[in-house]
Amino acid sequence: PRLTFAPDELRAAEAAAQAEAAGSGVAAWQAVARTVTALQRLDCGHDAGVDGVTTAKEAELLNATEAILDAAAGGEPLAMSALGHMYLLGDPCSPKRNLTWATHWLEGAAAAGQPSALAMLGFLNESRALSRVYNFSYATPAALTARYPPVGGGAYAQGRALYEAALTSGGSVLASLALGSQYSNGFAGVAASCPAAAAHYEAAAAGAMAQLDEKRQRTVEQGWLDSSSEARTLLRKQPAAARESGVDPASVEYMDYCAHVGDVAGQVGMAHLYHSGTHGVPRETAAAAHWFAAAAAKGDPMGHANLGLVRLRAGDGAGALPPLRRAAKRSDPSGWAGLGYAYYYGLGVRQDYALAAKALSAAARLGHLDAIFNLGVLALRGEGMEQSLHKAERFWRVAADFSHPMAQYYIGRMKARGLGTRRDCETALFFLQHAAAAWPAGNGLLETGLAAHEADRPQRALVHYLLGAHAGLEPALHNAGFLYAEAMPRRQPQLAASYRGAASEYFRRAAVLGSVDASIRLALLLSEDLTAEHSASSWRLANELYAEAARHGSADATWHLGYNYLKGRGLPKDWGRAWALMRDGGMHSRFAELRGPEKLLFSLLRAVYEARVFIVFAALGSFVLATGGKRAPGFGAGAAATAVWHEDDDAAADDFDEFDD
C-alpha cells in the first residue's frame, strides 16, 4: 500500500508508465465502454436534452457510441459487451433498451471470453430477469452451455458457471460479489463456506478500490469518500423526497450566490464543486483555488487547508506551506495531514519521514481517517518510525472500525492470512464485505433504481435493483422484493403467483442479511396466504418473523405482533398484551394497511398517544391555575444554579514548533 495522497505529477507519471507497459493508449470509446461494463453511470451532462440542444458532453458520448458500434461490428469483445449492457439497461444517454440486441451482443462478447459479458449473462440466468420482468423468453445458447457447463445442479447452476468463467477470464466485480454473497449466506443452492466467500469478497474489494480511485482523485485531499448507498426502503405510500444529496441546479445556483456575497460555507462548497467537476459545475482547479483562497482570507481553517492541498497537488510546496501551517495552527486535521504529505514528499521543505509521521499523528489525534491509515503505511514501510507489521495492523484496525474502505480491505487480507494478527476467517469476511460495499457502481444502481421508481418505471427500477440484489446489497434485495410484490402484479396480473414467489425469495435473502423491513414484508406475504391448509402455519411463521424483528428493535414489527394478539391471528387473543405491544410500537406501522372504521380508530389512538406529553402538561398547567399559581418549595427565583464555564489550561507541549517557519 501507499499513502492516499500524492502530487498530481507523480500520479500522472505512474499512469503513463502503466500505459506504456500496456503497449497502447486508451481510445475515447474504450473509456466509455469500460464505464458502461463496470455498471457505472455515464455522465450525460447536467442539462442533457434541454430544449433539444445537444450539449458538448452528449456530443462526446454520441461519437464514442458510434465508435463502439464500429468496433463491435468488427468483433471487438469490449465493444460488444458495452453495447449489450447499453441495450439491456437503457441509460438516458445510450441506445434505447432492446433486449434482442442486448442478448445478441452479450452472447458474442461472452463467446470471446469478455468477463463483464459473462458476468451479465450469469446474472440474467440466476435472476431470470428477462422472463420475469419483461416476459422475454431467453435461454443460454448451446455453444456457451457447452463451453461453460453448469456447476453442480439446480436452477442456478448455469449462472454460477458463467460467474466463475468471468473470474477466470479477467475478473468482474459483479461476479465476485454474486459468488461471495452465495458462499457467505448459502444462497442459490451452494453450501456456505467462509474461505470461499472471503476469497470472492477480496477480489470484489480490490475491484471496488480501483473504481473508487478515479473518484477519489476528484477530491482535494484524494480522500476516501463516504460510500453510503441510496438505501431508502420502498413503501406503498412513498414520501416525496429529493434524491441523492439534494445538490440540484437550484442548490448550486444558491451556493454560488452565497459565495459571491462572501459566505464562507458557500465559497468552500463552490470550491469543492469546481475541483470535482460535479453537479453541472465544470472542473476548474483555478476556480477552486480562487474560492478556497477567498474563504482562507476570512480566516476559515478549511479554506486554508484546502488551498494548501490544492497547491501541494500542483507541486507548489512553497505556496502550499503557509496556508497549511495556518490551518494546523487552528487545529484543522487536514492542515496537519497536508504538512505530513509535504514532509513525506519533500515539497517546499526537506524530505523528513520522522516529521511527516509526527504531523500525520497530529492529524490522526484530531480524527483524520486518512492520516490514521497513512500511519499504518509508514509503520509497514518503516518510514519515520520503527517498521512493524503489528503496529500497521493496529492503525488500520482503528481506521477500518470507522469505515475506511482501504483499511478494511487490508485488515481483511491480514486476518485471512494471519499476517501480523491472529488468523480469523469470520473477521476477515466481515471487513472484506464492508470494503467491497464501497463499490461505486452499487450506489449508482440503487440511485438509478430509486429514480426509475419515482418516475413510475417499475421495470427499469426492478432490473437495477436486481443487479444490486445479486451483488448482495441488502437495500436492493428488499426493494426488488417490494417491486415484485407490489408493482409487477399490476403490470402483468396473470403472473401474480410467480411474482409473489420471487418477492418471497428476495425478502428472505434480505432478512438473512439482517433487514428487519424485509422480515416484516415476508411476514405480511405469509399473512396473505389464508387458504385453509396453510393459514395456521402461515400465521405461525409470520409471528415468528415479527417477534424476531421486534427483538432487533423494530417498532413496526412490535405493532404488528400486538395487532395479531388483538385479532387472535396465530396467537391467543390478549387485549392487555396487544395494547402493550402496540403502545411500544408507537401505535402505528409504516407497513399497516388499515381500512374503514379500523383505520379511523387507530389514527385517533395514534394522535392521542403522540400528544400525550402535551396533554399531561396542559393538565398540569390547568392544575396550577386552579390552585392559584402557588409554587412548591424548591421552585422559582433563586432556585436555579448558575453555570460557570471553567476552561482548563492546555498543559500539553506545543507540537507545532517544529513545523513553523
PyMOL commands that set and color helices and strands:
alter all, ss='L'
color gray80, all
select helices_A, chain A and resi 8-22+28-37+50-52+56-73+77-89+99-111+115-127+129-134+142-147+157-168+173-185+194-216+249-260+264-276+285-297+301-313+317-329+333-345+353-365+369-381+389-401+405-417+425-436+440-454+458-470+474-486+488-491+493-512+516-527+535-551+555-567+575-584+596-610+612-626+655-659
alter helices_A, ss='H'
color red, helices_A
deselect
rebuild
show_as cartoon
